[in-house]
Amino acid sequence: MTIKEVRELTDNEIRERLDVEREQFLRLRLNHSITPLDNPSQLRVARKTIARLITELHARELKQQ
């Protein structure tokens, strides 16, 4: 998910997406600890997506203040 896609979402959609992405990241990390993933870079992509969502939410909160 690119930052352009994130900016098009509403605040509620970002929060929902953030919950989904965090759950997915936890599953990936757990699966990777049990058996190595075929593509371990999925972990990095998931972390960056979560960071983008958090950053956009924080920026919107600062704008409102």
PDB file of N, H, CA, C and O in Angstrom:
ATOM      1  N   MET A   1       0.847  -1.163   0.000  1.00  0.00           N
ATOM      2  CA  MET A   1       0.000   0.000   0.000  1.00  0.00           C
ATOM      3  C   MET A   1       0.897   1.232   0.000  1.00  0.00           C
ATOM      4  O   MET A   1       1.765   1.385   0.860  1.00  0.00           O
ATOM      5  N   THR A   2       0.676   2.104  -0.974  1.00  0.00           N
ATOM      6  H   THR A   2      -0.029   1.980  -1.672  1.00  0.00           H
ATOM      7  CA  THR A   2       1.488   3.307  -1.072  1.00  0.00           C
ATOM      8  C   THR A   2       0.884   4.432  -0.251  1.00  0.00           C
ATOM      9  O   THR A   2      -0.267   4.349   0.176  1.00  0.00           O
ATOM     10  N   ILE A   3       1.656   5.472  -0.033  1.00  0.00           N
ATOM     11  H   ILE A   3       2.591   5.539  -0.380  1.00  0.00           H
ATOM     12  CA  ILE A   3       1.183   6.603   0.760  1.00  0.00           C
ATOM     13  C   ILE A   3       0.030   7.306   0.051  1.00  0.00           C
ATOM     14  O   ILE A   3      -0.849   7.872   0.701  1.00  0.00           O
ATOM     15  N   LYS A   4       0.033   7.271  -1.265  1.00  0.00           N
ATOM     16  H   LYS A   4       0.747   6.811  -1.793  1.00  0.00           H
ATOM     17  CA  LYS A   4      -1.055   7.880  -2.033  1.00  0.00           C
ATOM     18  C   LYS A   4      -2.376   7.164  -1.739  1.00  0.00           C
ATOM     19  O   LYS A   4      -3.412   7.809  -1.581  1.00  0.00           O
ATOM     20  N   GLU A   5      -2.338   5.853  -1.669  1.00  0.00           N
ATOM     21  H   GLU A   5      -1.496   5.329  -1.798  1.00  0.00           H
ATOM     22  CA  GLU A   5      -3.530   5.067  -1.346  1.00  0.00           C
ATOM     23  C   GLU A   5      -3.985   5.331   0.077  1.00  0.00           C
ATOM     24  O   GLU A   5      -5.185   5.377   0.347  1.00  0.00           O
ATOM     25  N   VAL A   6      -3.038   5.504   0.989  1.00  0.00           N
ATOM     26  H   VAL A   6      -2.063   5.466   0.769  1.00  0.00           H
ATOM     27  CA  VAL A   6      -3.370   5.750   2.392  1.00  0.00           C
ATOM     28  C   VAL A   6      -4.069   7.099   2.533  1.00  0.00           C
ATOM     29  O   VAL A   6      -5.040   7.220   3.279  1.00  0.00           O
ATOM     30  N   ARG A   7      -3.584   8.101   1.827  1.00  0.00           N
ATOM     31  H   ARG A   7      -2.795   8.002   1.221  1.00  0.00           H
ATOM     32  CA  ARG A   7      -4.158   9.443   1.928  1.00  0.00           C
ATOM     33  C   ARG A   7      -5.581   9.517   1.410  1.00  0.00           C
ATOM     34  O   ARG A   7      -6.330  10.418   1.789  1.00  0.00           O
ATOM     35  N   GLU A   8      -5.962   8.599   0.561  1.00  0.00           N
ATOM     36  H   GLU A   8      -5.354   7.867   0.253  1.00  0.00           H
ATOM     37  CA  GLU A   8      -7.323   8.581   0.025  1.00  0.00           C
ATOM     38  C   GLU A   8      -8.325   7.982   1.001  1.00  0.00           C
ATOM     39  O   GLU A   8      -9.532   8.145   0.820  1.00  0.00           O
ATOM     40  N   LEU A   9      -7.848   7.291   2.035  1.00  0.00           N
ATOM     41  H   LEU A   9      -6.867   7.159   2.182  1.00  0.00           H
ATOM     42  CA  LEU A   9      -8.728   6.651   3.005  1.00  0.00           C
ATOM     43  C   LEU A   9      -9.204   7.651   4.062  1.00  0.00           C
ATOM     44  O   LEU A   9      -8.537   8.649   4.337  1.00  0.00           O
ATOM     45  N   THR A  10     -10.366   7.365   4.644  1.00  0.00           N
ATOM     46  H   THR A  10     -10.908   6.555   4.421  1.00  0.00           H
ATOM     47  CA  THR A  10     -10.846   8.181   5.757  1.00  0.00           C
ATOM     48  C   THR A  10     -10.164   7.724   7.042  1.00  0.00           C
ATOM     49  O   THR A  10      -9.489   6.696   7.064  1.00  0.00           O
ATOM     50  N   ASP A  11     -10.345   8.493   8.108  1.00  0.00           N
ATOM     51  H   ASP A  11     -10.894   9.329   8.091  1.00  0.00           H
ATOM     52  CA  ASP A  11      -9.714   8.145   9.387  1.00  0.00           C
ATOM     53  C   ASP A  11     -10.160   6.775   9.874  1.00  0.00           C
ATOM     54  O   ASP A  11      -9.339   5.969  10.312  1.00  0.00           O
ATOM     55  N   ASN A  12     -11.450   6.513   9.800  1.00  0.00           N
ATOM     56  H   ASN A  12     -12.117   7.168   9.445  1.00  0.00           H
ATOM     57  CA  ASN A  12     -11.967   5.213  10.260  1.00  0.00           C
ATOM     58  C   ASN A  12     -11.435   4.068   9.419  1.00  0.00           C
ATOM     59  O   ASN A  12     -11.107   3.005   9.945  1.00  0.00           O
ATOM     60  N   GLU A  13     -11.349   4.283   8.110  1.00  0.00           N
ATOM     61  H   GLU A  13     -11.616   5.146   7.683  1.00  0.00           H
ATOM     62  CA  GLU A  13     -10.816   3.233   7.235  1.00  0.00           C
ATOM     63  C   GLU A  13      -9.352   2.953   7.555  1.00  0.00           C
ATOM     64  O   GLU A  13      -8.907   1.806   7.509  1.00  0.00           O
ATOM     65  N   ILE A  14      -8.609   4.007   7.879  1.00  0.00           N
ATOM     66  H   ILE A  14      -8.971   4.938   7.916  1.00  0.00           H
ATOM     67  CA  ILE A  14      -7.197   3.818   8.230  1.00  0.00           C
ATOM     68  C   ILE A  14      -7.083   3.015   9.519  1.00  0.00           C
ATOM     69  O   ILE A  14      -6.257   2.108   9.613  1.00  0.00           O
ATOM     70  N   ARG A  15      -7.901   3.339  10.507  1.00  0.00           N
ATOM     71  H   ARG A  15      -8.572   4.076  10.430  1.00  0.00           H
ATOM     72  CA  ARG A  15      -7.853   2.595  11.776  1.00  0.00           C
ATOM     73  C   ARG A  15      -8.200   1.120  11.571  1.00  0.00           C
ATOM     74  O   ARG A  15      -7.556   0.237  12.138  1.00  0.00           O
ATOM     75  N   GLU A  16      -9.225   0.865  10.757  1.00  0.00           N
ATOM     76  H   GLU A  16      -9.748   1.582  10.297  1.00  0.00           H
ATOM     77  CA  GLU A  16      -9.611  -0.523  10.477  1.00  0.00           C
ATOM     78  C   GLU A  16      -8.499  -1.247   9.742  1.00  0.00           C
ATOM     79  O   GLU A  16      -8.174  -2.390  10.063  1.00  0.00           O
ATOM     80  N   ARG A  17      -7.919  -0.583   8.758  1.00  0.00           N
ATOM     81  H   ARG A  17      -8.182   0.345   8.497  1.00  0.00           H
ATOM     82  CA  ARG A  17      -6.847  -1.189   7.978  1.00  0.00           C
ATOM     83  C   ARG A  17      -5.625  -1.456   8.859  1.00  0.00           C
ATOM     84  O   ARG A  17      -4.932  -2.459   8.690  1.00  0.00           O
ATOM     85  N   LEU A  18      -5.369  -0.535   9.807  1.00  0.00           N
ATOM     86  H   LEU A  18      -5.932   0.280   9.943  1.00  0.00           H
ATOM     87  CA  LEU A  18      -4.254  -0.691  10.723  1.00  0.00           C
ATOM     88  C   LEU A  18      -4.430  -1.938  11.585  1.00  0.00           C
ATOM     89  O   LEU A  18      -3.477  -2.687  11.800  1.00  0.00           O
ATOM     90  N   ASP A  19      -5.638  -2.160  12.074  1.00  0.00           N
ATOM     91  H   ASP A  19      -6.412  -1.552  11.899  1.00  0.00           H
ATOM     92  CA  ASP A  19      -5.908  -3.374  12.863  1.00  0.00           C
ATOM     93  C   ASP A  19      -5.673  -4.631  12.037  1.00  0.00           C
ATOM     94  O   ASP A  19      -5.062  -5.589  12.511  1.00  0.00           O
ATOM     95  N   VAL A  20      -6.157  -4.623  10.806  1.00  0.00           N
ATOM     96  H   VAL A  20      -6.653  -3.844  10.421  1.00  0.00           H
ATOM     97  CA  VAL A  20      -5.989  -5.783   9.922  1.00  0.00           C
ATOM     98  C   VAL A  20      -4.515  -6.025   9.631  1.00  0.00           C
ATOM     99  O   VAL A  20      -4.048  -7.163   9.679  1.00  0.00           O
ATOM    100  N   GLU A  21      -3.788  -4.966   9.332  1.00  0.00           N
ATOM    101  H   GLU A  21      -4.167  -4.041   9.293  1.00  0.00           H
ATOM    102  CA  GLU A  21      -2.366  -5.109   9.004  1.00  0.00           C
ATOM    103  C   GLU A  21      -1.563  -5.610  10.203  1.00  0.00           C
ATOM    104  O   GLU A  21      -0.650  -6.420  10.043  1.00  0.00           O
ATOM    105  N   ARG A  22      -1.898  -5.133  11.399  1.00  0.00           N
ATOM    106  H   ARG A  22      -2.640  -4.475  11.529  1.00  0.00           H
ATOM    107  CA  ARG A  22      -1.189  -5.597  12.595  1.00  0.00           C
ATOM    108  C   ARG A  22      -1.439  -7.080  12.839  1.00  0.00           C
ATOM    109  O   ARG A  22      -0.513  -7.823  13.165  1.00  0.00           O
ATOM    110  N   GLU A  23      -2.690  -7.513  12.683  1.00  0.00           N
ATOM    111  H   GLU A  23      -3.442  -6.909  12.419  1.00  0.00           H
ATOM    112  CA  GLU A  23      -2.991  -8.937  12.855  1.00  0.00           C
ATOM    113  C   GLU A  23      -2.241  -9.779  11.829  1.00  0.00           C
ATOM    114  O   GLU A  23      -1.689 -10.829  12.158  1.00  0.00           O
ATOM    115  N   GLN A  24      -2.228  -9.312  10.590  1.00  0.00           N
ATOM    116  H   GLN A  24      -2.677  -8.460  10.322  1.00  0.00           H
ATOM    117  CA  GLN A  24      -1.531 -10.034   9.527  1.00  0.00           C
ATOM    118  C   GLN A  24      -0.029 -10.110   9.821  1.00  0.00           C
ATOM    119  O   GLN A  24       0.594 -11.149   9.603  1.00  0.00           O
ATOM    120  N   PHE A  25       0.549  -9.015  10.314  1.00  0.00           N
ATOM    121  H   PHE A  25       0.043  -8.171  10.492  1.00  0.00           H
ATOM    122  CA  PHE A  25       1.973  -8.995  10.642  1.00  0.00           C
ATOM    123  C   PHE A  25       2.295  -9.983  11.757  1.00  0.00           C
ATOM    124  O   PHE A  25       3.298 -10.693  11.698  1.00  0.00           O
ATOM    125  N   LEU A  26       1.428 -10.022  12.779  1.00  0.00           N
ATOM    126  H   LEU A  26       0.613  -9.445  12.827  1.00  0.00           H
ATOM    127  CA  LEU A  26       1.660 -10.968  13.871  1.00  0.00           C
ATOM    128  C   LEU A  26       1.608 -12.412  13.388  1.00  0.00           C
ATOM    129  O   LEU A  26       2.406 -13.246  13.815  1.00  0.00           O
ATOM    130  N   ARG A  27       0.660 -12.703  12.492  1.00  0.00           N
ATOM    131  H   ARG A  27       0.012 -12.026  12.145  1.00  0.00           H
ATOM    132  CA  ARG A  27       0.579 -14.061  11.929  1.00  0.00           C
ATOM    133  C   ARG A  27       1.820 -14.391  11.118  1.00  0.00           C
ATOM    134  O   ARG A  27       2.365 -15.490  11.225  1.00  0.00           O
ATOM    135  N   LEU A  28       2.270 -13.434  10.301  1.00  0.00           N
ATOM    136  H   LEU A  28       1.828 -12.542  10.213  1.00  0.00           H
ATOM    137  CA  LEU A  28       3.469 -13.661   9.496  1.00  0.00           C
ATOM    138  C   LEU A  28       4.673 -13.928  10.385  1.00  0.00           C
ATOM    139  O   LEU A  28       5.456 -14.841  10.124  1.00  0.00           O
ATOM    140  N   ARG A  29       4.819 -13.133  11.428  1.00  0.00           N
ATOM    141  H   ARG A  29       4.183 -12.391  11.640  1.00  0.00           H
ATOM    142  CA  ARG A  29       5.958 -13.285  12.331  1.00  0.00           C
ATOM    143  C   ARG A  29       5.912 -14.629  13.048  1.00  0.00           C
ATOM    144  O   ARG A  29       6.940 -15.288  13.207  1.00  0.00           O
ATOM    145  N   LEU A  30       4.724 -15.035  13.478  1.00  0.00           N
ATOM    146  H   LEU A  30       3.889 -14.500  13.348  1.00  0.00           H
ATOM    147  CA  LEU A  30       4.576 -16.319  14.139  1.00  0.00           C
ATOM    148  C   LEU A  30       4.902 -17.458  13.175  1.00  0.00           C
ATOM    149  O   LEU A  30       5.638 -18.382  13.522  1.00  0.00           O
ATOM    150  N   ASN A  31       4.358 -17.387  11.977  1.00  0.00           N
ATOM    151  H   ASN A  31       3.760 -16.636  11.694  1.00  0.00           H
ATOM    152  CA  ASN A  31       4.639 -18.430  10.980  1.00  0.00           C
ATOM    153  C   ASN A  31       6.127 -18.487  10.642  1.00  0.00           C
ATOM    154  O   ASN A  31       6.681 -19.566  10.431  1.00  0.00           O
ATOM    155  N   HIS A  32       6.761 -17.334  10.593  1.00  0.00           N
ATOM    156  H   HIS A  32       6.311 -16.458  10.764  1.00  0.00           H
ATOM    157  CA  HIS A  32       8.183 -17.284  10.259  1.00  0.00           C
ATOM    158  C   HIS A  32       9.031 -17.890  11.376  1.00  0.00           C
ATOM    159  O   HIS A  32      10.077 -18.483  11.113  1.00  0.00           O
ATOM    160  N   SER A  33       8.583 -17.742  12.612  1.00  0.00           N
ATOM    161  H   SER A  33       7.733 -17.261  12.826  1.00  0.00           H
ATOM    162  CA  SER A  33       9.352 -18.323  13.716  1.00  0.00           C
ATOM    163  C   SER A  33       9.227 -19.840  13.751  1.00  0.00           C
ATOM    164  O   SER A  33      10.139 -20.531  14.203  1.00  0.00           O
ATOM    165  N   ILE A  34       8.101 -20.356  13.276  1.00  0.00           N
ATOM    166  H   ILE A  34       7.360 -19.794  12.909  1.00  0.00           H
ATOM    167  CA  ILE A  34       7.895 -21.805  13.261  1.00  0.00           C
ATOM    168  C   ILE A  34       8.603 -22.424  12.062  1.00  0.00           C
ATOM    169  O   ILE A  34       9.437 -23.318  12.208  1.00  0.00           O
ATOM    170  N   THR A  35       8.257 -21.935  10.884  1.00  0.00           N
ATOM    171  H   THR A  35       7.580 -21.209  10.766  1.00  0.00           H
ATOM    172  CA  THR A  35       8.921 -22.386   9.657  1.00  0.00           C
ATOM    173  C   THR A  35       9.252 -21.160   8.831  1.00  0.00           C
ATOM    174  O   THR A  35       8.417 -20.264   8.705  1.00  0.00           O
ATOM    175  N   PRO A  36      10.440 -21.096   8.270  1.00  0.00           N
ATOM    176  CA  PRO A  36      10.829 -19.912   7.498  1.00  0.00           C
ATOM    177  C   PRO A  36       9.867 -19.637   6.344  1.00  0.00           C
ATOM    178  O   PRO A  36       9.399 -20.553   5.667  1.00  0.00           O
ATOM    179  N   LEU A  37       9.589 -18.365   6.145  1.00  0.00           N
ATOM    180  H   LEU A  37       9.969 -17.621   6.695  1.00  0.00           H
ATOM    181  CA  LEU A  37       8.719 -17.965   5.044  1.00  0.00           C
ATOM    182  C   LEU A  37       9.456 -18.122   3.724  1.00  0.00           C
ATOM    183  O   LEU A  37      10.685 -18.066   3.668  1.00  0.00           O
ATOM    184  N   ASP A  38       8.680 -18.320   2.657  1.00  0.00           N
ATOM    185  H   ASP A  38       7.682 -18.366   2.702  1.00  0.00           H
ATOM    186  CA  ASP A  38       9.284 -18.391   1.332  1.00  0.00           C
ATOM    187  C   ASP A  38       9.882 -17.039   0.949  1.00  0.00           C
ATOM    188  O   ASP A  38      10.928 -16.963   0.304  1.00  0.00           O
ATOM    189  N   ASN A  39       9.189 -15.973   1.362  1.00  0.00           N
ATOM    190  H   ASN A  39       8.339 -16.035   1.885  1.00  0.00           H
ATOM    191  CA  ASN A  39       9.631 -14.625   1.029  1.00  0.00           C
ATOM    192  C   ASN A  39       9.673 -13.798   2.322  1.00  0.00           C
ATOM    193  O   ASN A  39       8.681 -13.156   2.668  1.00  0.00           O
ATOM    194  N   PRO A  40      10.796 -13.805   3.035  1.00  0.00           N
ATOM    195  CA  PRO A  40      10.866 -13.102   4.312  1.00  0.00           C
ATOM    196  C   PRO A  40      10.760 -11.583   4.194  1.00  0.00           C
ATOM    197  O   PRO A  40      10.576 -10.902   5.203  1.00  0.00           O
ATOM    198  N   SER A  41      10.872 -11.046   2.994  1.00  0.00           N
ATOM    199  H   SER A  41      11.021 -11.599   2.175  1.00  0.00           H
ATOM    200  CA  SER A  41      10.721  -9.597   2.831  1.00  0.00           C
ATOM    201  C   SER A  41       9.273  -9.161   3.050  1.00  0.00           C
ATOM    202  O   SER A  41       8.993  -7.966   3.142  1.00  0.00           O
ATOM    203  N   GLN A  42       8.352 -10.125   3.134  1.00  0.00           N
ATOM    204  H   GLN A  42       8.580 -11.096   3.059  1.00  0.00           H
ATOM    205  CA  GLN A  42       6.962  -9.800   3.452  1.00  0.00           C
ATOM    206  C   GLN A  42       6.869  -9.136   4.814  1.00  0.00           C
ATOM    207  O   GLN A  42       6.015  -8.276   5.024  1.00  0.00           O
ATOM    208  N   LEU A  43       7.734  -9.522   5.739  1.00  0.00           N
ATOM    209  H   LEU A  43       8.428 -10.221   5.568  1.00  0.00           H
ATOM    210  CA  LEU A  43       7.751  -8.925   7.071  1.00  0.00           C
ATOM    211  C   LEU A  43       8.097  -7.440   6.980  1.00  0.00           C
ATOM    212  O   LEU A  43       7.464  -6.610   7.632  1.00  0.00           O
ATOM    213  N   ARG A  44       9.079  -7.117   6.188  1.00  0.00           N
ATOM    214  H   ARG A  44       9.593  -7.791   5.659  1.00  0.00           H
ATOM    215  CA  ARG A  44       9.496  -5.720   6.019  1.00  0.00           C
ATOM    216  C   ARG A  44       8.394  -4.894   5.372  1.00  0.00           C
ATOM    217  O   ARG A  44       8.141  -3.763   5.785  1.00  0.00           O
ATOM    218  N   VAL A  45       7.745  -5.446   4.371  1.00  0.00           N
ATOM    219  H   VAL A  45       7.951  -6.365   4.036  1.00  0.00           H
ATOM    220  CA  VAL A  45       6.652  -4.738   3.686  1.00  0.00           C
ATOM    221  C   VAL A  45       5.500  -4.487   4.651  1.00  0.00           C
ATOM    222  O   VAL A  45       4.912  -3.405   4.647  1.00  0.00           O
ATOM    223  N   ALA A  46       5.179  -5.467   5.469  1.00  0.00           N
ATOM    224  H   ALA A  46       5.657  -6.345   5.473  1.00  0.00           H
ATOM    225  CA  ALA A  46       4.090  -5.317   6.430  1.00  0.00           C
ATOM    226  C   ALA A  46       4.419  -4.238   7.459  1.00  0.00           C
ATOM    227  O   ALA A  46       3.562  -3.424   7.802  1.00  0.00           O
ATOM    228  N   ARG A  47       5.655  -4.229   7.951  1.00  0.00           N
ATOM    229  H   ARG A  47       6.351  -4.890   7.672  1.00  0.00           H
ATOM    230  CA  ARG A  47       6.061  -3.206   8.923  1.00  0.00           C
ATOM    231  C   ARG A  47       5.981  -1.809   8.324  1.00  0.00           C
ATOM    232  O   ARG A  47       5.529  -0.872   8.983  1.00  0.00           O
ATOM    233  N   LYS A  48       6.413  -1.670   7.090  1.00  0.00           N
ATOM    234  H   LYS A  48       6.780  -2.431   6.555  1.00  0.00           H
ATOM    235  CA  LYS A  48       6.384  -0.356   6.442  1.00  0.00           C
ATOM    236  C   LYS A  48       4.953   0.113   6.189  1.00  0.00           C
ATOM    237  O   LYS A  48       4.661   1.303   6.304  1.00  0.00           O
ATOM    238  N   THR A  49       4.068  -0.811   5.847  1.00  0.00           N
ATOM    239  H   THR A  49       4.306  -1.778   5.754  1.00  0.00           H
ATOM    240  CA  THR A  49       2.660  -0.451   5.648  1.00  0.00           C
ATOM    241  C   THR A  49       2.046   0.039   6.946  1.00  0.00           C
ATOM    242  O   THR A  49       1.318   1.031   6.958  1.00  0.00           O
ATOM    243  N   ILE A  50       2.336  -0.649   8.034  1.00  0.00           N
ATOM    244  H   ILE A  50       2.927  -1.455   8.025  1.00  0.00           H
ATOM    245  CA  ILE A  50       1.833  -0.236   9.347  1.00  0.00           C
ATOM    246  C   ILE A  50       2.379   1.152   9.687  1.00  0.00           C
ATOM    247  O   ILE A  50       1.639   2.001  10.184  1.00  0.00           O
ATOM    248  N   ALA A  51       3.637   1.384   9.429  1.00  0.00           N
ATOM    249  H   ALA A  51       4.238   0.694   9.025  1.00  0.00           H
ATOM    250  CA  ALA A  51       4.245   2.682   9.711  1.00  0.00           C
ATOM    251  C   ALA A  51       3.590   3.794   8.886  1.00  0.00           C
ATOM    252  O   ALA A  51       3.361   4.890   9.397  1.00  0.00           O
ATOM    253  N   ARG A  52       3.290   3.521   7.626  1.00  0.00           N
ATOM    254  H   ARG A  52       3.476   2.631   7.210  1.00  0.00           H
ATOM    255  CA  ARG A  52       2.626   4.521   6.785  1.00  0.00           C
ATOM    256  C   ARG A  52       1.254   4.888   7.341  1.00  0.00           C
ATOM    257  O   ARG A  52       0.881   6.061   7.380  1.00  0.00           O
ATOM    258  N   LEU A  53       0.512   3.876   7.768  1.00  0.00           N
ATOM    259  H   LEU A  53       0.814   2.923   7.736  1.00  0.00           H
ATOM    260  CA  LEU A  53      -0.822   4.129   8.316  1.00  0.00           C
ATOM    261  C   LEU A  53      -0.742   4.953   9.601  1.00  0.00           C
ATOM    262  O   LEU A  53      -1.508   5.900   9.783  1.00  0.00           O
ATOM    263  N   ILE A  54       0.173   4.598  10.477  1.00  0.00           N
ATOM    264  H   ILE A  54       0.795   3.830  10.329  1.00  0.00           H
ATOM    265  CA  ILE A  54       0.331   5.328  11.736  1.00  0.00           C
ATOM    266  C   ILE A  54       0.767   6.766  11.464  1.00  0.00           C
ATOM    267  O   ILE A  54       0.269   7.697  12.096  1.00  0.00           O
ATOM    268  N   THR A  55       1.688   6.947  10.534  1.00  0.00           N
ATOM    269  H   THR A  55       2.093   6.190  10.020  1.00  0.00           H
ATOM    270  CA  THR A  55       2.188   8.279  10.208  1.00  0.00           C
ATOM    271  C   THR A  55       1.078   9.168   9.673  1.00  0.00           C
ATOM    272  O   THR A  55       0.977  10.334  10.057  1.00  0.00           O
ATOM    273  N   GLU A  56       0.253   8.637   8.798  1.00  0.00           N
ATOM    274  H   GLU A  56       0.335   7.690   8.486  1.00  0.00           H
ATOM    275  CA  GLU A  56      -0.837   9.427   8.233  1.00  0.00           C
ATOM    276  C   GLU A  56      -1.863   9.785   9.302  1.00  0.00           C
ATOM    277  O   GLU A  56      -2.360  10.911   9.322  1.00  0.00           O
ATOM    278  N   LEU A  57      -2.188   8.850  10.189  1.00  0.00           N
ATOM    279  H   LEU A  57      -1.785   7.935  10.173  1.00  0.00           H
ATOM    280  CA  LEU A  57      -3.116   9.151  11.286  1.00  0.00           C
ATOM    281  C   LEU A  57      -2.562  10.254  12.181  1.00  0.00           C
ATOM    282  O   LEU A  57      -3.287  11.167  12.575  1.00  0.00           O
ATOM    283  N   HIS A  58      -1.291  10.163  12.494  1.00  0.00           N
ATOM    284  H   HIS A  58      -0.702   9.421  12.174  1.00  0.00           H
ATOM    285  CA  HIS A  58      -0.660  11.162  13.348  1.00  0.00           C
ATOM    286  C   HIS A  58      -0.647  12.535  12.667  1.00  0.00           C
ATOM    287  O   HIS A  58      -0.902  13.549  13.317  1.00  0.00           O
ATOM    288  N   ALA A  59      -0.359  12.570  11.392  1.00  0.00           N
ATOM    289  H   ALA A  59      -0.153  11.746  10.865  1.00  0.00           H
ATOM    290  CA  ALA A  59      -0.342  13.830  10.652  1.00  0.00           C
ATOM    291  C   ALA A  59      -1.735  14.467  10.641  1.00  0.00           C
ATOM    292  O   ALA A  59      -1.865  15.684  10.774  1.00  0.00           O
ATOM    293  N   ARG A  60      -2.755  13.660  10.485  1.00  0.00           N
ATOM    294  H   ARG A  60      -2.650  12.671  10.376  1.00  0.00           H
ATOM    295  CA  ARG A  60      -4.124  14.191  10.490  1.00  0.00           C
ATOM    296  C   ARG A  60      -4.503  14.724  11.866  1.00  0.00           C
ATOM    297  O   ARG A  60      -5.194  15.738  11.973  1.00  0.00           O
ATOM    298  N   GLU A  61      -4.055  14.047  12.916  1.00  0.00           N
ATOM    299  H   GLU A  61      -3.493  13.224  12.829  1.00  0.00           H
ATOM    300  CA  GLU A  61      -4.340  14.530  14.272  1.00  0.00           C
ATOM    301  C   GLU A  61      -3.661  15.873  14.524  1.00  0.00           C
ATOM    302  O   GLU A  61      -4.241  16.757  15.154  1.00  0.00           O
ATOM    303  N   LEU A  62      -2.443  16.025  14.036  1.00  0.00           N
ATOM    304  H   LEU A  62      -1.971  15.308  13.524  1.00  0.00           H
ATOM    305  CA  LEU A  62      -1.730  17.291  14.207  1.00  0.00           C
ATOM    306  C   LEU A  62      -2.395  18.411  13.413  1.00  0.00           C
ATOM    307  O   LEU A  62      -2.420  19.552  13.873  1.00  0.00           O
ATOM    308  N   LYS A  63      -2.924  18.117  12.251  1.00  0.00           N
ATOM    309  H   LYS A  63      -2.903  17.190  11.877  1.00  0.00           H
ATOM    310  CA  LYS A  63      -3.622  19.121  11.451  1.00  0.00           C
ATOM    311  C   LYS A  63      -4.862  19.638  12.166  1.00  0.00           C
ATOM    312  O   LYS A  63      -5.171  20.828  12.103  1.00  0.00           O
ATOM    313  N   GLN A  64      -5.568  18.744  12.843  1.00  0.00           N
ATOM    314  H   GLN A  64      -5.317  17.777  12.893  1.00  0.00           H
ATOM    315  CA  GLN A  64      -6.797  19.129  13.518  1.00  0.00           C
ATOM    316  C   GLN A  64      -6.519  20.037  14.710  1.00  0.00           C
ATOM    317  O   GLN A  64      -7.376  20.841  15.079  1.00  0.00           O
ATOM    318  N   GLN A  65      -5.363  19.928  15.308  1.00  0.00           N
ATOM    319  H   GLN A  65      -4.668  19.274  15.008  1.00  0.00           H
ATOM    320  CA  GLN A  65      -5.041  20.740  16.469  1.00  0.00           C
ATOM    321  C   GLN A  65      -4.565  22.058  16.034  1.00  0.00           C
ATOM    322  O   GLN A  65      -4.238  22.903  16.868  1.00  0.00           O
TER     323      GLN A  65
END
